[in-house]
Amino acid sequence: MTVDQKAPEFELLASNGEKVKLSDYQGRNVVLYFYPKDMTPGCTTEACDFRDQHESFEDLDAVILGVSPDPVDKHEKFVDKHGLPFLLLVDEDHKVAEEYGVWKLKKNFGKEYMGIERSTFIIDKEGNLSKEWRKVKVKGHVEEALEYIKENLS
């Protein structure tokens, strides 16, 4: 997958109980962010940063979609607890994460396991990949994504 190519289509269950397809957002910019796990410190900070900038993204005709392997009930609790105004998508079998190249071998405290590498993809109104960030550091990332859309896609 490379910049300026068509972003891989998907259909996933969302935190509102409905199925969502990437193509549902044709004509809007999409911020598709992959994160490891609901309710963990880094993922909570990232989700709340997106929440706090939600209106600014909306003003740029951009929709935010978060993706993790968590089941829908965990997503619902995460959304409710933190007042998230955007959908979280369920990728329990990590097929979409694999398509986007973010399902990786990770190491933590000497243990190896497969999981999500925190990553964000900006998909333009035509459905093409416009920008990607891999191995995202949470601090300042949401502002960077917002600035990219402002400068390049609005």
Phi and psi in radians as a Rosetta constraint file:
Dihedral C 1 N 2 CA 2 C 2 CIRCULARHARMONIC -2.298 0.35
Dihedral N 2 CA 2 C 2 N 3 CIRCULARHARMONIC 2.786 0.35
Dihedral C 2 N 3 CA 3 C 3 CIRCULARHARMONIC -1.007 0.35
Dihedral N 3 CA 3 C 3 N 4 CIRCULARHARMONIC 2.494 0.35
Dihedral C 3 N 4 CA 4 C 4 CIRCULARHARMONIC 1.364 0.35
Dihedral N 4 CA 4 C 4 N 5 CIRCULARHARMONIC -0.001 0.35
Dihedral C 4 N 5 CA 5 C 5 CIRCULARHARMONIC -1.584 0.35
Dihedral N 5 CA 5 C 5 N 6 CIRCULARHARMONIC 2.810 0.35
Dihedral C 5 N 6 CA 6 C 6 CIRCULARHARMONIC -1.082 0.35
Dihedral N 6 CA 6 C 6 N 7 CIRCULARHARMONIC 2.304 0.35
Dihedral C 6 N 7 CA 7 C 7 CIRCULARHARMONIC -1.254 0.35
Dihedral N 7 CA 7 C 7 N 8 CIRCULARHARMONIC 2.467 0.35
Dihedral C 7 N 8 CA 8 C 8 CIRCULARHARMONIC -1.030 0.35
Dihedral N 8 CA 8 C 8 N 9 CIRCULARHARMONIC 2.258 0.35
Dihedral C 8 N 9 CA 9 C 9 CIRCULARHARMONIC -1.234 0.35
Dihedral N 9 CA 9 C 9 N 10 CIRCULARHARMONIC 2.638 0.35
Dihedral C 9 N 10 CA 10 C 10 CIRCULARHARMONIC -2.679 0.35
Dihedral N 10 CA 10 C 10 N 11 CIRCULARHARMONIC 2.850 0.35
Dihedral C 10 N 11 CA 11 C 11 CIRCULARHARMONIC -2.383 0.35
Dihedral N 11 CA 11 C 11 N 12 CIRCULARHARMONIC 2.112 0.35
Dihedral C 11 N 12 CA 12 C 12 CIRCULARHARMONIC -2.355 0.35
Dihedral N 12 CA 12 C 12 N 13 CIRCULARHARMONIC 2.689 0.35
Dihedral C 12 N 13 CA 13 C 13 CIRCULARHARMONIC -1.264 0.35
Dihedral N 13 CA 13 C 13 N 14 CIRCULARHARMONIC 2.368 0.35
Dihedral C 13 N 14 CA 14 C 14 CIRCULARHARMONIC -1.840 0.35
Dihedral N 14 CA 14 C 14 N 15 CIRCULARHARMONIC 2.913 0.35
Dihedral C 14 N 15 CA 15 C 15 CIRCULARHARMONIC -1.089 0.35
Dihedral N 15 CA 15 C 15 N 16 CIRCULARHARMONIC -0.285 0.35
Dihedral C 15 N 16 CA 16 C 16 CIRCULARHARMONIC -1.580 0.35
Dihedral N 16 CA 16 C 16 N 17 CIRCULARHARMONIC 0.093 0.35
Dihedral C 16 N 17 CA 17 C 17 CIRCULARHARMONIC 1.515 0.35
Dihedral N 17 CA 17 C 17 N 18 CIRCULARHARMONIC -0.025 0.35
Dihedral C 17 N 18 CA 18 C 18 CIRCULARHARMONIC -1.777 0.35
Dihedral N 18 CA 18 C 18 N 19 CIRCULARHARMONIC 2.740 0.35
Dihedral C 18 N 19 CA 19 C 19 CIRCULARHARMONIC -1.431 0.35
Dihedral N 19 CA 19 C 19 N 20 CIRCULARHARMONIC 2.416 0.35
Dihedral C 19 N 20 CA 20 C 20 CIRCULARHARMONIC -2.209 0.35
Dihedral N 20 CA 20 C 20 N 21 CIRCULARHARMONIC 2.378 0.35
Dihedral C 20 N 21 CA 21 C 21 CIRCULARHARMONIC -1.995 0.35
Dihedral N 21 CA 21 C 21 N 22 CIRCULARHARMONIC 2.591 0.35
Dihedral C 21 N 22 CA 22 C 22 CIRCULARHARMONIC -0.993 0.35
Dihedral N 22 CA 22 C 22 N 23 CIRCULARHARMONIC -0.717 0.35
Dihedral C 22 N 23 CA 23 C 23 CIRCULARHARMONIC -1.134 0.35
Dihedral N 23 CA 23 C 23 N 24 CIRCULARHARMONIC -0.264 0.35
Dihedral C 23 N 24 CA 24 C 24 CIRCULARHARMONIC -1.059 0.35
Dihedral N 24 CA 24 C 24 N 25 CIRCULARHARMONIC -0.380 0.35
Dihedral C 24 N 25 CA 25 C 25 CIRCULARHARMONIC -1.858 0.35
Dihedral N 25 CA 25 C 25 N 26 CIRCULARHARMONIC 0.247 0.35
Dihedral C 25 N 26 CA 26 C 26 CIRCULARHARMONIC -0.916 0.35
Dihedral N 26 CA 26 C 26 N 27 CIRCULARHARMONIC 2.358 0.35
Dihedral C 26 N 27 CA 27 C 27 CIRCULARHARMONIC 1.632 0.35
Dihedral N 27 CA 27 C 27 N 28 CIRCULARHARMONIC -0.051 0.35
Dihedral C 27 N 28 CA 28 C 28 CIRCULARHARMONIC -2.250 0.35
Dihedral N 28 CA 28 C 28 N 29 CIRCULARHARMONIC 2.688 0.35
Dihedral C 28 N 29 CA 29 C 29 CIRCULARHARMONIC -1.339 0.35
Dihedral N 29 CA 29 C 29 N 30 CIRCULARHARMONIC 2.522 0.35
Dihedral C 29 N 30 CA 30 C 30 CIRCULARHARMONIC -2.154 0.35
Dihedral N 30 CA 30 C 30 N 31 CIRCULARHARMONIC 2.272 0.35
Dihedral C 30 N 31 CA 31 C 31 CIRCULARHARMONIC -1.790 0.35
Dihedral N 31 CA 31 C 31 N 32 CIRCULARHARMONIC 1.834 0.35
Dihedral C 31 N 32 CA 32 C 32 CIRCULARHARMONIC -1.816 0.35
Dihedral N 32 CA 32 C 32 N 33 CIRCULARHARMONIC 1.903 0.35
Dihedral C 32 N 33 CA 33 C 33 CIRCULARHARMONIC -2.038 0.35
Dihedral N 33 CA 33 C 33 N 34 CIRCULARHARMONIC 2.339 0.35
Dihedral C 33 N 34 CA 34 C 34 CIRCULARHARMONIC -1.789 0.35
Dihedral N 34 CA 34 C 34 N 35 CIRCULARHARMONIC 2.342 0.35
Dihedral C 34 N 35 CA 35 C 35 CIRCULARHARMONIC -2.439 0.35
Dihedral N 35 CA 35 C 35 N 36 CIRCULARHARMONIC 2.689 0.35
Dihedral C 35 N 36 CA 36 C 36 CIRCULARHARMONIC -1.188 0.35
Dihedral N 36 CA 36 C 36 N 37 CIRCULARHARMONIC -0.805 0.35
Dihedral C 36 N 37 CA 37 C 37 CIRCULARHARMONIC -2.849 0.35
Dihedral N 37 CA 37 C 37 N 38 CIRCULARHARMONIC 2.358 0.35
Dihedral C 37 N 38 CA 38 C 38 CIRCULARHARMONIC -1.050 0.35
Dihedral N 38 CA 38 C 38 N 39 CIRCULARHARMONIC 2.599 0.35
Dihedral C 38 N 39 CA 39 C 39 CIRCULARHARMONIC 1.231 0.35
Dihedral N 39 CA 39 C 39 N 40 CIRCULARHARMONIC 0.142 0.35
Dihedral C 39 N 40 CA 40 C 40 CIRCULARHARMONIC -1.623 0.35
Dihedral N 40 CA 40 C 40 N 41 CIRCULARHARMONIC 2.739 0.35
Dihedral C 40 N 41 CA 41 C 41 CIRCULARHARMONIC -0.980 0.35
Dihedral N 41 CA 41 C 41 N 42 CIRCULARHARMONIC -0.903 0.35
Dihedral C 41 N 42 CA 42 C 42 CIRCULARHARMONIC -1.133 0.35
Dihedral N 42 CA 42 C 42 N 43 CIRCULARHARMONIC -0.711 0.35
Dihedral C 42 N 43 CA 43 C 43 CIRCULARHARMONIC -1.213 0.35
Dihedral N 43 CA 43 C 43 N 44 CIRCULARHARMONIC -0.627 0.35
Dihedral C 43 N 44 CA 44 C 44 CIRCULARHARMONIC -1.155 0.35
Dihedral N 44 CA 44 C 44 N 45 CIRCULARHARMONIC -0.779 0.35
Dihedral C 44 N 45 CA 45 C 45 CIRCULARHARMONIC -1.040 0.35
Dihedral N 45 CA 45 C 45 N 46 CIRCULARHARMONIC -0.809 0.35
Dihedral C 45 N 46 CA 46 C 46 CIRCULARHARMONIC -1.084 0.35
Dihedral N 46 CA 46 C 46 N 47 CIRCULARHARMONIC -0.819 0.35
Dihedral C 46 N 47 CA 47 C 47 CIRCULARHARMONIC -1.072 0.35
Dihedral N 47 CA 47 C 47 N 48 CIRCULARHARMONIC -0.733 0.35
Dihedral C 47 N 48 CA 48 C 48 CIRCULARHARMONIC -1.208 0.35
Dihedral N 48 CA 48 C 48 N 49 CIRCULARHARMONIC -0.589 0.35
Dihedral C 48 N 49 CA 49 C 49 CIRCULARHARMONIC -1.114 0.35
Dihedral N 49 CA 49 C 49 N 50 CIRCULARHARMONIC -0.757 0.35
Dihedral C 49 N 50 CA 50 C 50 CIRCULARHARMONIC -1.108 0.35
Dihedral N 50 CA 50 C 50 N 51 CIRCULARHARMONIC -0.719 0.35
Dihedral C 50 N 51 CA 51 C 51 CIRCULARHARMONIC -1.016 0.35
Dihedral N 51 CA 51 C 51 N 52 CIRCULARHARMONIC -0.820 0.35
Dihedral C 51 N 52 CA 52 C 52 CIRCULARHARMONIC -1.163 0.35
Dihedral N 52 CA 52 C 52 N 53 CIRCULARHARMONIC -0.409 0.35
Dihedral C 52 N 53 CA 53 C 53 CIRCULARHARMONIC -1.835 0.35
Dihedral N 53 CA 53 C 53 N 54 CIRCULARHARMONIC 0.132 0.35
Dihedral C 53 N 54 CA 54 C 54 CIRCULARHARMONIC -0.923 0.35
Dihedral N 54 CA 54 C 54 N 55 CIRCULARHARMONIC -0.817 0.35
Dihedral C 54 N 55 CA 55 C 55 CIRCULARHARMONIC -1.104 0.35
Dihedral N 55 CA 55 C 55 N 56 CIRCULARHARMONIC -0.653 0.35
Dihedral C 55 N 56 CA 56 C 56 CIRCULARHARMONIC -1.110 0.35
Dihedral N 56 CA 56 C 56 N 57 CIRCULARHARMONIC -0.695 0.35
Dihedral C 56 N 57 CA 57 C 57 CIRCULARHARMONIC -1.144 0.35
Dihedral N 57 CA 57 C 57 N 58 CIRCULARHARMONIC -0.765 0.35
Dihedral C 57 N 58 CA 58 C 58 CIRCULARHARMONIC -1.007 0.35
Dihedral N 58 CA 58 C 58 N 59 CIRCULARHARMONIC -0.736 0.35
Dihedral C 58 N 59 CA 59 C 59 CIRCULARHARMONIC -1.046 0.35
Dihedral N 59 CA 59 C 59 N 60 CIRCULARHARMONIC -0.431 0.35
Dihedral C 59 N 60 CA 60 C 60 CIRCULARHARMONIC -1.712 0.35
Dihedral N 60 CA 60 C 60 N 61 CIRCULARHARMONIC 0.245 0.35
Dihedral C 60 N 61 CA 61 C 61 CIRCULARHARMONIC 1.017 0.35
Dihedral N 61 CA 61 C 61 N 62 CIRCULARHARMONIC 0.741 0.35
Dihedral C 61 N 62 CA 62 C 62 CIRCULARHARMONIC -2.073 0.35
Dihedral N 62 CA 62 C 62 N 63 CIRCULARHARMONIC 2.359 0.35
Dihedral C 62 N 63 CA 63 C 63 CIRCULARHARMONIC -1.835 0.35
Dihedral N 63 CA 63 C 63 N 64 CIRCULARHARMONIC 2.505 0.35
Dihedral C 63 N 64 CA 64 C 64 CIRCULARHARMONIC -1.837 0.35
Dihedral N 64 CA 64 C 64 N 65 CIRCULARHARMONIC 2.295 0.35
Dihedral C 64 N 65 CA 65 C 65 CIRCULARHARMONIC -2.279 0.35
Dihedral N 65 CA 65 C 65 N 66 CIRCULARHARMONIC 2.156 0.35
Dihedral C 65 N 66 CA 66 C 66 CIRCULARHARMONIC -1.735 0.35
Dihedral N 66 CA 66 C 66 N 67 CIRCULARHARMONIC 2.479 0.35
Dihedral C 66 N 67 CA 67 C 67 CIRCULARHARMONIC -2.280 0.35
Dihedral N 67 CA 67 C 67 N 68 CIRCULARHARMONIC 2.274 0.35
Dihedral C 67 N 68 CA 68 C 68 CIRCULARHARMONIC -2.600 0.35
Dihedral N 68 CA 68 C 68 N 69 CIRCULARHARMONIC 2.952 0.35
Dihedral C 68 N 69 CA 69 C 69 CIRCULARHARMONIC -1.353 0.35
Dihedral N 69 CA 69 C 69 N 70 CIRCULARHARMONIC -0.004 0.35
Dihedral C 69 N 70 CA 70 C 70 CIRCULARHARMONIC -1.156 0.35
Dihedral N 70 CA 70 C 70 N 71 CIRCULARHARMONIC 2.601 0.35
Dihedral C 70 N 71 CA 71 C 71 CIRCULARHARMONIC -1.285 0.35
Dihedral N 71 CA 71 C 71 N 72 CIRCULARHARMONIC 2.897 0.35
Dihedral C 71 N 72 CA 72 C 72 CIRCULARHARMONIC -1.044 0.35
Dihedral N 72 CA 72 C 72 N 73 CIRCULARHARMONIC -0.636 0.35
Dihedral C 72 N 73 CA 73 C 73 CIRCULARHARMONIC -1.148 0.35
Dihedral N 73 CA 73 C 73 N 74 CIRCULARHARMONIC -0.635 0.35
Dihedral C 73 N 74 CA 74 C 74 CIRCULARHARMONIC -1.187 0.35
Dihedral N 74 CA 74 C 74 N 75 CIRCULARHARMONIC -0.696 0.35
Dihedral C 74 N 75 CA 75 C 75 CIRCULARHARMONIC -1.057 0.35
Dihedral N 75 CA 75 C 75 N 76 CIRCULARHARMONIC -0.772 0.35
Dihedral C 75 N 76 CA 76 C 76 CIRCULARHARMONIC -1.035 0.35
Dihedral N 76 CA 76 C 76 N 77 CIRCULARHARMONIC -0.786 0.35
Dihedral C 76 N 77 CA 77 C 77 CIRCULARHARMONIC -1.102 0.35
Dihedral N 77 CA 77 C 77 N 78 CIRCULARHARMONIC -0.722 0.35
Dihedral C 77 N 78 CA 78 C 78 CIRCULARHARMONIC -1.103 0.35
Dihedral N 78 CA 78 C 78 N 79 CIRCULARHARMONIC -0.809 0.35
Dihedral C 78 N 79 CA 79 C 79 CIRCULARHARMONIC -1.063 0.35
Dihedral N 79 CA 79 C 79 N 80 CIRCULARHARMONIC -0.831 0.35
Dihedral C 79 N 80 CA 80 C 80 CIRCULARHARMONIC -1.132 0.35
Dihedral N 80 CA 80 C 80 N 81 CIRCULARHARMONIC -0.793 0.35
Dihedral C 80 N 81 CA 81 C 81 CIRCULARHARMONIC -1.092 0.35
Dihedral N 81 CA 81 C 81 N 82 CIRCULARHARMONIC -0.639 0.35
Dihedral C 81 N 82 CA 82 C 82 CIRCULARHARMONIC -1.936 0.35
Dihedral N 82 CA 82 C 82 N 83 CIRCULARHARMONIC 0.105 0.35
Dihedral C 82 N 83 CA 83 C 83 CIRCULARHARMONIC 1.031 0.35
Dihedral N 83 CA 83 C 83 N 84 CIRCULARHARMONIC 0.780 0.35
Dihedral C 83 N 84 CA 84 C 84 CIRCULARHARMONIC -1.320 0.35
Dihedral N 84 CA 84 C 84 N 85 CIRCULARHARMONIC 2.169 0.35
Dihedral C 84 N 85 CA 85 C 85 CIRCULARHARMONIC -1.590 0.35
Dihedral N 85 CA 85 C 85 N 86 CIRCULARHARMONIC 0.280 0.35
Dihedral C 85 N 86 CA 86 C 86 CIRCULARHARMONIC -2.303 0.35
Dihedral N 86 CA 86 C 86 N 87 CIRCULARHARMONIC 2.890 0.35
Dihedral C 86 N 87 CA 87 C 87 CIRCULARHARMONIC -1.445 0.35
Dihedral N 87 CA 87 C 87 N 88 CIRCULARHARMONIC 2.513 0.35
Dihedral C 87 N 88 CA 88 C 88 CIRCULARHARMONIC -1.912 0.35
Dihedral N 88 CA 88 C 88 N 89 CIRCULARHARMONIC 2.364 0.35
Dihedral C 88 N 89 CA 89 C 89 CIRCULARHARMONIC -1.891 0.35
Dihedral N 89 CA 89 C 89 N 90 CIRCULARHARMONIC 2.497 0.35
Dihedral C 89 N 90 CA 90 C 90 CIRCULARHARMONIC -1.604 0.35
Dihedral N 90 CA 90 C 90 N 91 CIRCULARHARMONIC 2.077 0.35
Dihedral C 90 N 91 CA 91 C 91 CIRCULARHARMONIC -2.212 0.35
Dihedral N 91 CA 91 C 91 N 92 CIRCULARHARMONIC 1.003 0.35
Dihedral C 91 N 92 CA 92 C 92 CIRCULARHARMONIC -1.029 0.35
Dihedral N 92 CA 92 C 92 N 93 CIRCULARHARMONIC -0.617 0.35
Dihedral C 92 N 93 CA 93 C 93 CIRCULARHARMONIC -1.574 0.35
Dihedral N 93 CA 93 C 93 N 94 CIRCULARHARMONIC 0.076 0.35
Dihedral C 93 N 94 CA 94 C 94 CIRCULARHARMONIC 0.913 0.35
Dihedral N 94 CA 94 C 94 N 95 CIRCULARHARMONIC 0.451 0.35
Dihedral C 94 N 95 CA 95 C 95 CIRCULARHARMONIC -1.151 0.35
Dihedral N 95 CA 95 C 95 N 96 CIRCULARHARMONIC -0.730 0.35
Dihedral C 95 N 96 CA 96 C 96 CIRCULARHARMONIC -1.220 0.35
Dihedral N 96 CA 96 C 96 N 97 CIRCULARHARMONIC -0.717 0.35
Dihedral C 96 N 97 CA 97 C 97 CIRCULARHARMONIC -1.015 0.35
Dihedral N 97 CA 97 C 97 N 98 CIRCULARHARMONIC -0.696 0.35
Dihedral C 97 N 98 CA 98 C 98 CIRCULARHARMONIC -1.157 0.35
Dihedral N 98 CA 98 C 98 N 99 CIRCULARHARMONIC -0.749 0.35
Dihedral C 98 N 99 CA 99 C 99 CIRCULARHARMONIC -1.041 0.35
Dihedral N 99 CA 99 C 99 N 100 CIRCULARHARMONIC -0.644 0.35
Dihedral C 99 N 100 CA 100 C 100 CIRCULARHARMONIC -1.548 0.35
Dihedral N 100 CA 100 C 100 N 101 CIRCULARHARMONIC 0.030 0.35
Dihedral C 100 N 101 CA 101 C 101 CIRCULARHARMONIC 1.251 0.35
Dihedral N 101 CA 101 C 101 N 102 CIRCULARHARMONIC 0.522 0.35
Dihedral C 101 N 102 CA 102 C 102 CIRCULARHARMONIC -1.994 0.35
Dihedral N 102 CA 102 C 102 N 103 CIRCULARHARMONIC 0.038 0.35
Dihedral C 102 N 103 CA 103 C 103 CIRCULARHARMONIC -1.561 0.35
Dihedral N 103 CA 103 C 103 N 104 CIRCULARHARMONIC 1.870 0.35
Dihedral C 103 N 104 CA 104 C 104 CIRCULARHARMONIC -2.289 0.35
Dihedral N 104 CA 104 C 104 N 105 CIRCULARHARMONIC 2.810 0.35
Dihedral C 104 N 105 CA 105 C 105 CIRCULARHARMONIC -1.311 0.35
Dihedral N 105 CA 105 C 105 N 106 CIRCULARHARMONIC 2.190 0.35
Dihedral C 105 N 106 CA 106 C 106 CIRCULARHARMONIC -2.093 0.35
Dihedral N 106 CA 106 C 106 N 107 CIRCULARHARMONIC 2.770 0.35
Dihedral C 106 N 107 CA 107 C 107 CIRCULARHARMONIC -2.244 0.35
Dihedral N 107 CA 107 C 107 N 108 CIRCULARHARMONIC 2.353 0.35
Dihedral C 107 N 108 CA 108 C 108 CIRCULARHARMONIC -2.592 0.35
Dihedral N 108 CA 108 C 108 N 109 CIRCULARHARMONIC 2.138 0.35
Dihedral C 108 N 109 CA 109 C 109 CIRCULARHARMONIC 0.878 0.35
Dihedral N 109 CA 109 C 109 N 110 CIRCULARHARMONIC 0.728 0.35
Dihedral C 109 N 110 CA 110 C 110 CIRCULARHARMONIC 1.426 0.35
Dihedral N 110 CA 110 C 110 N 111 CIRCULARHARMONIC -0.086 0.35
Dihedral C 110 N 111 CA 111 C 111 CIRCULARHARMONIC -1.697 0.35
Dihedral N 111 CA 111 C 111 N 112 CIRCULARHARMONIC 2.493 0.35
Dihedral C 111 N 112 CA 112 C 112 CIRCULARHARMONIC -1.878 0.35
Dihedral N 112 CA 112 C 112 N 113 CIRCULARHARMONIC 2.434 0.35
Dihedral C 112 N 113 CA 113 C 113 CIRCULARHARMONIC -2.780 0.35
Dihedral N 113 CA 113 C 113 N 114 CIRCULARHARMONIC 2.842 0.35
Dihedral C 113 N 114 CA 114 C 114 CIRCULARHARMONIC -1.597 0.35
Dihedral N 114 CA 114 C 114 N 115 CIRCULARHARMONIC 2.434 0.35
Dihedral C 114 N 115 CA 115 C 115 CIRCULARHARMONIC -2.938 0.35
Dihedral N 115 CA 115 C 115 N 116 CIRCULARHARMONIC -3.119 0.35
Dihedral C 115 N 116 CA 116 C 116 CIRCULARHARMONIC -1.378 0.35
Dihedral N 116 CA 116 C 116 N 117 CIRCULARHARMONIC 2.286 0.35
Dihedral C 116 N 117 CA 117 C 117 CIRCULARHARMONIC -1.590 0.35
Dihedral N 117 CA 117 C 117 N 118 CIRCULARHARMONIC 2.047 0.35
Dihedral C 117 N 118 CA 118 C 118 CIRCULARHARMONIC -0.909 0.35
Dihedral N 118 CA 118 C 118 N 119 CIRCULARHARMONIC 2.095 0.35
Dihedral C 118 N 119 CA 119 C 119 CIRCULARHARMONIC -2.603 0.35
Dihedral N 119 CA 119 C 119 N 120 CIRCULARHARMONIC 2.660 0.35
Dihedral C 119 N 120 CA 120 C 120 CIRCULARHARMONIC -2.309 0.35
Dihedral N 120 CA 120 C 120 N 121 CIRCULARHARMONIC 2.424 0.35
Dihedral C 120 N 121 CA 121 C 121 CIRCULARHARMONIC -2.187 0.35
Dihedral N 121 CA 121 C 121 N 122 CIRCULARHARMONIC 2.307 0.35
Dihedral C 121 N 122 CA 122 C 122 CIRCULARHARMONIC -1.786 0.35
Dihedral N 122 CA 122 C 122 N 123 CIRCULARHARMONIC 2.144 0.35
Dihedral C 122 N 123 CA 123 C 123 CIRCULARHARMONIC -1.980 0.35
Dihedral N 123 CA 123 C 123 N 124 CIRCULARHARMONIC 2.224 0.35
Dihedral C 123 N 124 CA 124 C 124 CIRCULARHARMONIC -1.362 0.35
Dihedral N 124 CA 124 C 124 N 125 CIRCULARHARMONIC 3.108 0.35
Dihedral C 124 N 125 CA 125 C 125 CIRCULARHARMONIC -1.116 0.35
Dihedral N 125 CA 125 C 125 N 126 CIRCULARHARMONIC -0.352 0.35
Dihedral C 125 N 126 CA 126 C 126 CIRCULARHARMONIC -1.591 0.35
Dihedral N 126 CA 126 C 126 N 127 CIRCULARHARMONIC -0.028 0.35
Dihedral C 126 N 127 CA 127 C 127 CIRCULARHARMONIC 1.557 0.35
Dihedral N 127 CA 127 C 127 N 128 CIRCULARHARMONIC 0.256 0.35
Dihedral C 127 N 128 CA 128 C 128 CIRCULARHARMONIC -1.706 0.35
Dihedral N 128 CA 128 C 128 N 129 CIRCULARHARMONIC 2.557 0.35
Dihedral C 128 N 129 CA 129 C 129 CIRCULARHARMONIC -1.216 0.35
Dihedral N 129 CA 129 C 129 N 130 CIRCULARHARMONIC 2.129 0.35
Dihedral C 129 N 130 CA 130 C 130 CIRCULARHARMONIC -1.782 0.35
Dihedral N 130 CA 130 C 130 N 131 CIRCULARHARMONIC -0.622 0.35
Dihedral C 130 N 131 CA 131 C 131 CIRCULARHARMONIC -2.730 0.35
Dihedral N 131 CA 131 C 131 N 132 CIRCULARHARMONIC 2.568 0.35
Dihedral C 131 N 132 CA 132 C 132 CIRCULARHARMONIC -2.399 0.35
Dihedral N 132 CA 132 C 132 N 133 CIRCULARHARMONIC 2.532 0.35
Dihedral C 132 N 133 CA 133 C 133 CIRCULARHARMONIC -2.187 0.35
Dihedral N 133 CA 133 C 133 N 134 CIRCULARHARMONIC 2.238 0.35
Dihedral C 133 N 134 CA 134 C 134 CIRCULARHARMONIC -2.043 0.35
Dihedral N 134 CA 134 C 134 N 135 CIRCULARHARMONIC 2.747 0.35
Dihedral C 134 N 135 CA 135 C 135 CIRCULARHARMONIC 0.901 0.35
Dihedral N 135 CA 135 C 135 N 136 CIRCULARHARMONIC 0.867 0.35
Dihedral C 135 N 136 CA 136 C 136 CIRCULARHARMONIC -1.115 0.35
Dihedral N 136 CA 136 C 136 N 137 CIRCULARHARMONIC 2.358 0.35
Dihedral C 136 N 137 CA 137 C 137 CIRCULARHARMONIC -1.679 0.35
Dihedral N 137 CA 137 C 137 N 138 CIRCULARHARMONIC 2.249 0.35
Dihedral C 137 N 138 CA 138 C 138 CIRCULARHARMONIC -1.098 0.35
Dihedral N 138 CA 138 C 138 N 139 CIRCULARHARMONIC -0.797 0.35
Dihedral C 138 N 139 CA 139 C 139 CIRCULARHARMONIC -1.036 0.35
Dihedral N 139 CA 139 C 139 N 140 CIRCULARHARMONIC 2.084 0.35
Dihedral C 139 N 140 CA 140 C 140 CIRCULARHARMONIC 1.409 0.35
Dihedral N 140 CA 140 C 140 N 141 CIRCULARHARMONIC -0.068 0.35
Dihedral C 140 N 141 CA 141 C 141 CIRCULARHARMONIC -1.172 0.35
Dihedral N 141 CA 141 C 141 N 142 CIRCULARHARMONIC -0.778 0.35
Dihedral C 141 N 142 CA 142 C 142 CIRCULARHARMONIC -1.067 0.35
Dihedral N 142 CA 142 C 142 N 143 CIRCULARHARMONIC -0.714 0.35
Dihedral C 142 N 143 CA 143 C 143 CIRCULARHARMONIC -1.108 0.35
Dihedral N 143 CA 143 C 143 N 144 CIRCULARHARMONIC -0.668 0.35
Dihedral C 143 N 144 CA 144 C 144 CIRCULARHARMONIC -1.104 0.35
Dihedral N 144 CA 144 C 144 N 145 CIRCULARHARMONIC -0.756 0.35
Dihedral C 144 N 145 CA 145 C 145 CIRCULARHARMONIC -1.125 0.35
Dihedral N 145 CA 145 C 145 N 146 CIRCULARHARMONIC -0.745 0.35
Dihedral C 145 N 146 CA 146 C 146 CIRCULARHARMONIC -1.084 0.35
Dihedral N 146 CA 146 C 146 N 147 CIRCULARHARMONIC -0.792 0.35
Dihedral C 146 N 147 CA 147 C 147 CIRCULARHARMONIC -1.089 0.35
Dihedral N 147 CA 147 C 147 N 148 CIRCULARHARMONIC -0.692 0.35
Dihedral C 147 N 148 CA 148 C 148 CIRCULARHARMONIC -1.044 0.35
Dihedral N 148 CA 148 C 148 N 149 CIRCULARHARMONIC -0.824 0.35
Dihedral C 148 N 149 CA 149 C 149 CIRCULARHARMONIC -1.108 0.35
Dihedral N 149 CA 149 C 149 N 150 CIRCULARHARMONIC -0.769 0.35
Dihedral C 149 N 150 CA 150 C 150 CIRCULARHARMONIC -0.967 0.35
Dihedral N 150 CA 150 C 150 N 151 CIRCULARHARMONIC -0.809 0.35
Dihedral C 150 N 151 CA 151 C 151 CIRCULARHARMONIC -1.405 0.35
Dihedral N 151 CA 151 C 151 N 152 CIRCULARHARMONIC -0.461 0.35
Dihedral C 151 N 152 CA 152 C 152 CIRCULARHARMONIC -2.059 0.35
Dihedral N 152 CA 152 C 152 N 153 CIRCULARHARMONIC -0.387 0.35
Dihedral C 152 N 153 CA 153 C 153 CIRCULARHARMONIC -2.224 0.35
Dihedral N 153 CA 153 C 153 N 154 CIRCULARHARMONIC 0.113 0.35
